[in-house]
Amino acid sequence: MPVLHVENVRKSYGGSSFALDGVSFSIEKGEFVAIIGPSGAGKSTLLRCINRLIAVTSGTVSVDGTDVTKVSNSGLRILRRTVGMIFQHYNLVNRLTVIENVLHGRLGYKSSLSGTFGLFSHAEKIRAYELLQAVGLSEQIYQRCGQLSGGQKQRVGIARALIQDPTLMLCDEPIASLDPNAAKIVMDNLRDINQRLGITVVANLHQVHAAREYAHRIIGVNAGKVVFDGPPSLLTLEIIQQIYGSEAQDLMLADGELHA
C-alpha cells in the first residue's frame, strides 16, 4: 500500500478554471519526492489538499489507505497526527520559546483542556529537546522564536513536525525564503529525516538544483496538471522548459542550470 495515493484530483475555486486538473500519482514509503513547477502551477494547493487544509472539488486522496476526502472532523484530527507539515513562512508563534513551539506539535494528541493549558509530559519535553539537538538548535531552546533567523525558524518547524511521529512529511517551499547556506542546512535535515528515520518526504521546491540533488523522484506540475514524473536523471533541459514554460530560461540562469 502506498503512503500517499492521489487519484484524479481536481480543485476549483469557482468559475471554469482549475487550480488542479486531474492530478494522479502514488508515493511509496521512504521516498523523497520533489514537486516543481512555476508560480501558480498548483503546487501549494496540492499539498494542502493532501492533509485537507483545502477540500478537493473531485477525486480522492488517500494517506496510509485512509481516504482523506471522506473522514470526519475527528478522524481528520487523528489522521493529521501522521502527516507533518512545514510551511514557507514557518507558521510559528513568535512570542513563544523554541521548545514551546515544538511541543505544539503534540496538540493533536491532547484534549482541549490539556492543549489550552500546555500540559505536556516530561517524556514529551525530553523528546522536544532531543529533536532540537538533532536539528542543531539546542542552544536556542528557551529563546523566543521571533528572535531567530529564517533558517533557524524553519528548523524549529521541522522539529515541531517530527514530534508528531509522522509517517509523511509535507514541505511547502521550505527554502524559498532562505539564503543558500540556510537552505542547505534545511535540505540536509530533510534528507537525514528521510534516510535515517524512513519518513516519506514530499517537498514543493522552486529550486531545480535542490530537487535534483535531494529527491529520489521529481513531479513536474504546470497549470494544475502533472507534466513529468520520474527520477532526476530524466529531468532534461527540454522537460524543464516544458514544466516552466517562459520562466525556464530565467529560472535556470538563476539556478546555474542553463547547461543541465
C-alpha positions in Angstrom: 0.0 0.0 0.0 1.5 3.4 -0.9 1.9 6.0 1.8 0.1 8.5 -0.4 -2.2 7.9 -3.4 -3.7 10.8 -5.3 -6.4 9.9 -7.9 -7.8 12.3 -10.5 -7.8 15.2 -8.1 -9.4 18.4 -9.3 -9.7 21.7 -7.4 -11.6 24.7 -8.5 -12.0 28.0 -6.6 -15.0 28.9 -8.7 -15.5 29.5 -12.4 -14.4 27.3 -15.2 -10.6 27.1 -14.4 -9.0 24.5 -12.2 -6.0 25.0 -9.8 -5.6 21.2 -10.0 -6.9 19.4 -13.1 -6.8 15.6 -12.9 -3.7 15.1 -10.8 -2.8 11.4 -10.1 0.2 9.7 -8.6 1.3 7.3 -5.8 4.2 7.7 -3.4 5.7 4.7 -1.6 7.1 4.6 1.9 10.6 6.1 2.2 10.5 8.1 -1.0 11.8 11.7 -1.1 9.7 13.4 -3.8 10.1 17.0 -5.0 7.2 18.7 -6.7 8.4 21.5 -9.0 6.7 24.0 -11.3 6.2 27.7 -11.9 4.4 30.1 -9.6 0.7 29.4 -9.7 1.1 25.9 -11.1 -0.9 24.4 -8.2 1.9 23.0 -6.0 0.8 24.6 -2.7 -2.8 23.7 -3.4 -1.9 20.1 -4.0 -0.1 19.9 -0.6 -3.0 21.5 1.2 -5.4 19.0 -0.4 -3.3 16.1 0.8 -3.9 17.0 4.5 -7.3 18.6 3.7 -6.4 22.1 4.7 -8.2 22.7 1.4 -11.0 20.4 0.3 -10.8 18.9 -3.2 -13.5 19.5 -5.8 -13.4 15.9 -7.0 -11.1 12.9 -6.9 -9.6 11.1 -3.9 -6.5 11.5 -1.7 -5.5 8.5 0.5 -2.9 8.5 3.2 -1.9 5.1 4.5 -5.1 3.7 2.9 -7.4 6.3 4.5 -9.4 8.5 2.1 -8.7 12.0 3.4 -11.6 13.4 1.5 -14.2 11.3 3.4 -13.0 11.2 7.0 -15.0 13.1 9.7 -13.5 16.0 11.5 -12.5 13.8 14.4 -11.0 11.3 12.0 -9.1 14.1 10.2 -7.6 15.2 13.5 -6.3 11.7 14.1 -5.0 11.4 10.5 -3.2 14.7 10.7 -1.0 13.3 13.6 0.7 11.2 11.0 1.2 14.0 8.4 3.8 16.6 9.4 3.6 20.0 7.6 6.4 22.5 7.1 5.4 25.9 5.8 7.3 28.5 3.7 6.6 31.2 6.3 7.2 28.9 9.3 3.8 29.2 11.0 5.3 29.6 14.4 4.2 31.6 17.4 6.9 34.2 17.6 6.2 35.3 21.3 6.7 31.7 22.5 10.0 29.9 23.0 11.5 27.5 20.6 10.7 24.4 22.8 7.1 25.7 23.3 6.6 25.9 19.6 8.0 22.4 19.1 5.6 21.0 21.8 2.7 22.4 19.9 3.3 19.5 17.5 1.8 17.3 20.2 -1.6 19.2 20.4 -3.2 16.7 18.1 -2.7 14.1 20.8 -4.2 16.3 23.6 -7.6 17.1 24.9 -8.8 20.7 24.5 -8.1 21.3 28.2 -4.6 19.9 28.1 -3.8 21.8 25.0 -5.2 25.1 26.3 -3.0 24.9 29.5 0.0 23.5 27.8 0.1 20.3 29.8 2.9 18.3 28.3 4.5 15.3 29.8 8.1 15.0 30.9 8.7 12.5 28.1 7.3 14.9 25.5 9.6 17.7 26.8 12.6 15.4 26.6 11.7 14.4 23.1 11.3 18.0 22.1 14.8 18.7 23.4 16.3 15.7 21.6 14.7 16.9 18.3 16.1 20.4 18.8 19.5 18.9 19.4 19.1 16.9 16.1 18.4 20.0 14.1 21.2 22.0 15.7 19.1 24.3 18.0 20.0 23.0 21.5 21.3 26.4 22.5 18.2 28.2 21.4 15.5 26.1 23.2 14.4 28.9 25.5 14.8 31.7 23.0 11.7 33.3 21.6 11.0 32.3 18.0 10.7 35.9 17.0 14.4 36.4 17.6 15.5 33.6 15.3 16.8 33.8 11.7 14.7 32.3 8.9 16.8 29.2 8.7 16.5 28.6 12.5 12.7 29.1 12.3 12.4 26.5 9.6 14.4 24.0 11.7 12.0 24.7 14.6 9.2 23.8 12.2 10.9 20.6 11.3 11.3 19.6 14.9 7.6 20.5 15.6 6.5 18.3 12.7 8.8 15.4 13.9 7.4 15.4 17.4 4.0 14.3 15.9 5.7 11.0 14.9 4.6 11.4 11.3 4.9 8.8 8.5 4.6 11.5 5.9 6.2 15.0 5.8 4.8 17.7 3.6 7.1 20.7 2.9 5.6 23.7 1.2 8.5 25.7 -0.3 10.7 25.1 2.8 13.7 27.0 1.5 12.1 29.7 -0.7 12.8 32.5 1.8 16.3 31.3 2.9 19.8 32.2 1.8 21.9 29.4 0.2 23.7 28.3 3.4 20.5 28.2 5.5 18.7 26.4 2.6 21.4 23.7 2.5 21.1 23.1 6.3 17.3 22.7 6.0 17.5 20.4 3.0 20.2 18.3 4.7 17.9 18.0 7.7 15.1 16.8 5.5 17.3 14.3 3.8 18.5 13.0 7.2 14.9 12.6 8.3 14.1 10.7 5.1 17.2 8.4 5.2 17.7 7.9 8.9 14.1 7.8 10.1 12.5 6.4 7.0 9.9 9.2 6.9 8.4 9.9 3.4 9.1 13.4 2.3 7.1 15.4 -0.3 8.5 18.9 -0.8 7.4 21.7 -3.1 10.6 23.3 -4.4 11.1 26.2 -6.8 14.9 25.4 -7.0 15.5 22.8 -9.7 19.1 22.1 -8.5 17.8 21.3 -5.0 15.2 18.9 -6.4 17.9 17.2 -8.4 20.3 16.9 -5.5 18.0 15.7 -2.8 14.9 14.0 -4.3 14.6 10.3 -5.4 11.8 11.4 -7.8 10.6 14.6 -9.3 7.0 15.5 -10.2 6.7 18.5 -12.5 3.4 20.5 -12.5 2.2 23.1 -14.9 -1.3 24.7 -14.9 -2.6 22.2 -12.5 -1.5 19.1 -14.4 1.3 16.6 -13.9 3.6 17.0 -17.0 6.6 15.0 -15.6 7.1 12.2 -13.1 10.4 10.5 -12.9 13.9 10.3 -11.5 16.2 13.4 -11.5 18.4 11.8 -14.2 15.5 12.1 -16.7 14.9 15.8 -16.0 16.3 17.2 -19.2 16.5 20.8 -20.4 13.6 20.1 -22.7 11.5 18.8 -19.9 12.4 21.8 -17.6 11.2 24.1 -20.4 8.0 22.1 -20.7 7.4 22.4 -16.9 8.3 26.1 -16.6 7.4 27.5 -20.0 8.5 31.1 -20.4 10.0 31.1 -16.9 12.5 28.3 -17.7 15.5 30.3 -19.0 15.4 32.9 -16.2 15.0 30.1 -13.6 17.9 28.1 -15.0 20.2 31.1 -15.2 19.4 32.0 -11.6 19.8 28.3 -10.6 23.0 27.7 -12.6 21.1 25.1 -14.7 21.3 26.5 -18.2 23.6 23.7 -19.4 21.9 21.0 -17.4 
